[in-house]
């Protein structure tokens, strides 16, 4: 239906050049965007997978190294707790001198343990036996402390219900200064299972930090260590990340894995801030978590996307130039054709169009040339027809003068015959004038049936004057049919044939004209009792002389009405010829005729 939908259709609203250029450029831009987005997302996922795999392997290796160190510390504490000298020192009751010597011996023994390892910072020994004033040698990194001081330590609650435990990173304040350490605490028991005290081995936190940092990290990569209970073992200021990570470690049951997450309101949720990779040591159940900024991982993907964008923009610019050229080449023949159509005029020479196109544009050019040539020929034909029509009108005007001249001449001859006393000649001239008047009919092609019958009566009366009393005629037509219309001079040729050929060579004859019909059809029957025609319908040579008038009537009736109307000629059983002329009943000539041809106003039967 068109309307608003047509206005929204770009193929109907914009020029072809703009459509071609815009569509190709838009398609390339969308394709470039899709390629860049797909390359970025695919490479990002690939980088994350590769980074996870690499970090997983690295964390597993670091866990093994750390486990070796931690297990070594635990075994050292276990061996120390089972040392005979330590048990004797804790359980014996000697003099002050002897006690002093035992203390020195224990300090020296513990100092040897301290200096035998690069990761042990110092050792504290809390003994339930009264050891007197503190006399530990700080250079050895060994302290012998009263058991009562253990109750004041902030970490005492962590070991109160267990025999051993690791304490997270903390700051140790001694006479040698403050140092960050991780501590392993183990309770001491005698051979009889009697509680004697606690030994605390302090591990250098920087050494553990260096071990965890390992290799493969960078300034933005952060690794955290948590024990099996989810408590952080290394204190690194990460703006509250440790607390949230502790909760995450406590909830995570998987020994290893990764996720892309970010911290929101103290909780780790799905996001694109960090790649979080974790790995759990199978022996200690400690988890090591590595946080790598996601933008660092996807920096390669981003660089790839930027490179693709730069390449794509260069390609897009090149495509725009090519598209511009292609669009112009496609629309150039159309512009030629539009220009030719706009300049075409029948009074000018045809606009020249390119002749070297062998495709659809060439077919369009040839079609326009052919159409323009036909238009010029049609225009020339119309001009010629107009010239001929003007000549015909002039001839018709001239022809109108001649019949009026002849009509006036007949009228003067009639008066001359009256003056001369020639009554028959006067009658003939009068009848001829009436026939001539009906024949002219002001140039009309259609006349009333009553005028057609008057024309026949005048002709037959003239023939009676020529024949004398030997010719008889009869006209039987209902009054209701006389006002109907009929093509002019339809019946006269058949009456003339009956007189000239049917009654030729005879002294008498009879002609009968009848009209029968109904509301839609009229049939005129013209009968004579003359020589007739053969049964095979072939006219003798003597009757072919009047064939032009009959042929003219047949062609006119066929042109006006067509089947089932027309002329039928047949012999009479009693002798002579019968002619039946069938036409439709036309009461109103203006309503029933269109374009010169009868339009039958009836339904199909």
C-alpha positions, 0 to 999 in steps of 0.5 A: 500500500505504500505510505509511511512504510515506503518513507521508512524504506531506505531503498526508496528514500535515498540515492543509490550512491549513498546506499552503496557507499553507506551499506558497504562502509557500515558493513565493513565497520560492523565486521571490523568491530565484531572481529576486534571484539571476538579477537579480544574476548578469545585472546583474553580467555586464552591468556587467562587459561595460560596464565592460570596453568602457569601460575598453578604450576608455579604455586604448586612448586612454591608450595612444595618448597614452602612445605619442605621448610615448614616440615623442617621447622616442625621436625626441628621443634619435635626433635628439640622437644625430645632432647634429653638435655632439655628434659633433664633441665626441665625436670632436675632439681640441682644447686644454683650453679648446676642450674646455671650450667644447665641453662648455658648448656641449653642456650648453647644447644638452642643457639646451634639450632638457630644458626644451623638454619638460614630461616630461623630467626630465634627460639623462645623456651617457656619452662614451667620450672623456675629458671630465675632471672632471664639470662639468655644471650641475645647474640645467640637468638635464644631466650629462656622465659618463665612459663608464667609469661606464656599466659600473657602472650596474645597467641596463647589462646591459639595453642591452649587446646592443641599441642602445636600450632603455627602463628601468623606473621607478627612483629617480635620485639626484643633487645635486638630490635623488632623483626617480622617472624612466623612462629611455630609453637610446640608443647614439651612433655616428659617421657611420662607425658608430664607437661613441661613448657613450650618451645617457640621457633621464630622463622624469618618472615622476609625469608618466607616472603622471598620464598613465596615471591619466588619467580614469575611474579611482578610488581603487581602480582601478589601472593598470600599464604593461609593455613588450613583454617583460613588464617593469613600467615603472612601480613601484607597490607592490601587494604582489607583484602586479607580478611575477605580472602580468609573468608573465601579460603574458609568457604572454598573446598577445592584444592586448586582453581581460579576465578576472575573476581573483584572486591566489593564491600569486603567480599570477593565477587565475580568481576574483572579486577583480579585473576585469583589463582589458588593452590593447596599443599596436600601435606600441610593443607595450606593454601597459597593464593596469587592475585594478578590484576586482570588488566595485566593479563589482558594487556596483550589482548588489549594490545592485539585489539588496538593493533587490529583496530589500527589495521582495521581503520587503515583497511576501512579507509582503503575500503571507503576509497574503493567503495567510493570508486565502485559506487561512482562506477555503479551510479555513473551509467544511471546518472547518464540515463537520468540525464538523457531522460531529463534532456530528451525531447521529440523536437531535439536530437536524441542524447548520446549514451555510452555504447561500450556497456555490455551488461545490464546497463547496456540493456537499459541504454538500448531500451531507452534508445529503442523507446525514444526512437519509437516515441519519435516515430509515434510523434511523427506518425501523430503529426502525419495523422493530424495533417491527414485529419486536417486534410480530411476535414477540409475535404469533408467541408468541400464535400458538404458543398457538393451534396448541397449543390446537387440537392439544390439542383435536383430541386430546380429540376423538379420545378422545371419538370412541373412547369413542363408538365412532366409529372412522373419526372417531377415525382422521381426528382422529388423522391430522389431528393428525399433519398438524398436528404436521408443519405446525407443525414448531416454526416451521421452514421446512425439513423432511425429505422423509420428513416431507413424505411422511408429511404427504401420506400422512396427507392421502390416507388422510383422503381415502380414508376420505371416498371409501371404496374409490374413491381409490387412491394410491401413493408411490414414494421411495427410502430414500436420498432420504428424509433429504434436505431440502425446503421445508415443504408443497411437494408438498401443494398439488399433491396437494390440487389433484389430489384436489379438481379433477383427480378432482372429480365422479368415483367413483374415481381414482388418484394416484401420487407418485414421486421420481427424482434423482441426487447433485445434483438431485431430481424429484418427479412427482405424477400423477393420472388425472383430467380433466387440463388442456388442451394449451395449459396454460390451466386450466379455471375449476373448477381455478383455485380452488386456484391460490393454493397452487400460486402460493405454491410456485412463488414459494418455489422461485424465491426459494430456488433459481431456474432451473433448478429449479421447477414444471412442469405438463403433461397426461398422454397417457393422461389426467390431469395430471402435475406435476414439482417439481425441487429440488436435493438438500440433505443438510446444511441448514446447509452448503447454505443461506445467508441463506435462499437455496440456494447450489448447490455445483457448477461451471458446466457 
